[in-house]
């Protein structure tokens, strides 16, 4: 191996050129290390040869730290064993955002700087967003890179996620009147946007199924059975229930599929308005918009003079987005039209201010995922809680619920929710057992049962010593055929074991 001092004609940098034989291919190669001092170049060359020998022996080397961030992410999305194509698309969207401005794999070594940059994102984002979109995908990338020997070790294995500074809002269950108003608002938005009126059907399916919206929306047409939707097996702690549907709704669902010209078994069961897979985020935003319109109508003021000429859709849009709904076409130039538009905006603003506090209170803790809690809350007031547990996929708490409830009919749960939705049943029934919280799995407040020993001791308080002595004499003697250790007053207390 020979070393020669060289100088770049483009940049003027000084370096040292080494010639060596590649340990794997056997080719003679020249490589330049751009260092001024010979000692630094020799150290870099030695590290380079060490990595080549480790590669020859099938060991991980340190060349992965020089891989660019773009190339690493492209290889991760191409080779990593990701659970589903949809999850791969989500990870691609998150990783290509690159809000931390990473350039190469060596940036993962500075966990302190990465944490500081994540905290800097909190000026415009929240902790859950940073954890979900930034930290979790990066930790998944480095774990895969270390497992496939792209990197010598996982630099982010001990990287701690940001903690929430505020508690997560607790979801509440909807009332039947609120659900009816939301479904009506969904029909109204479909008509307003001139699209197929299928939004309310999807919302009803999520309510009647009682399972997580994502897994229900990922179902295929072939997963629709006679009386239920077949969901995939549990993945980790995410369990899926039986997901039965009442016969009345199954008829609506069959009509919906017939209107789609009987799609193939591999197509989505619930498709978007463009006949593609229904995105959970977009549907969640649409549900929030329908919910805001429904609560706007429920809180609509009774003052006819105040609400004259005001559209509830415009008021709901103003409350949800903080801006007035736009208009088609260019801005008006006619003074009369300008004055009319200003008057309409003023009337909309007045109604919005009137009901803003009421609508915000109704929307507190409500989103599309609250439909699952609504199913549990309604069904537990009317049917056996075990049916609800099997329907929604809650894990058994004890041995009995895990192994000895094979004959529980989950259809009772979905049928009860349908009866409430159709007005055939009421939630105002008196219950002998007080539920601690709607949706709590089996948490009930039962009357306290006294312990047998405490009761007998309390009943015997004040009895004479002679009575106790005579009662003790009635016990069999030690060693007699009827004697057992637990009833001997000499060894254990008679009053506790009798």
RABELGI-V685589 format. One record per run of one state. SS is the DSSP state (alpha for helix, beta for strand, coil for the rest). FROM is the first residue (numbers start at 1). TO is the last residue. If there is no record, write none. Layout:
BEGIN
ss->(SS,SS)
from->(FROM,FROM)
to->(TO,TO)
END
This chain:
BEGIN
ss->(coil,beta,coil,beta,coil,beta,coil,alpha,coil,alpha,coil,beta,alpha,coil,alpha,coil,beta,alpha,coil,alpha,coil,alpha,coil,alpha,coil,alpha,coil,alpha,coil,beta,alpha,beta,coil,beta,coil,beta,coil,beta,coil,beta,coil,alpha,coil,beta,coil,beta,coil,beta,coil,alpha,coil,alpha,coil,alpha,coil,alpha,coil,alpha,coil,alpha,coil,alpha,coil,beta,coil,beta,coil,alpha,coil,alpha,coil,alpha,coil,alpha,coil)
from->(1,3,8,14,22,28,34,38,57,63,67,68,69,80,85,98,104,105,110,111,124,127,148,176,193,199,210,213,218,220,221,224,225,228,230,235,236,238,239,244,245,247,260,268,269,271,272,277,278,280,299,312,322,335,364,370,381,385,393,399,404,411,422,434,436,444,446,452,461,465,474,485,488,494,498)
to->(2,7,13,21,27,33,37,56,62,66,67,68,79,84,97,103,104,109,110,123,126,147,175,192,198,209,212,217,219,220,223,224,227,229,234,235,237,238,243,244,246,259,267,268,270,271,276,277,279,298,311,321,334,363,369,380,384,392,398,403,410,421,433,435,443,445,451,460,464,473,484,487,493,497,498)
END
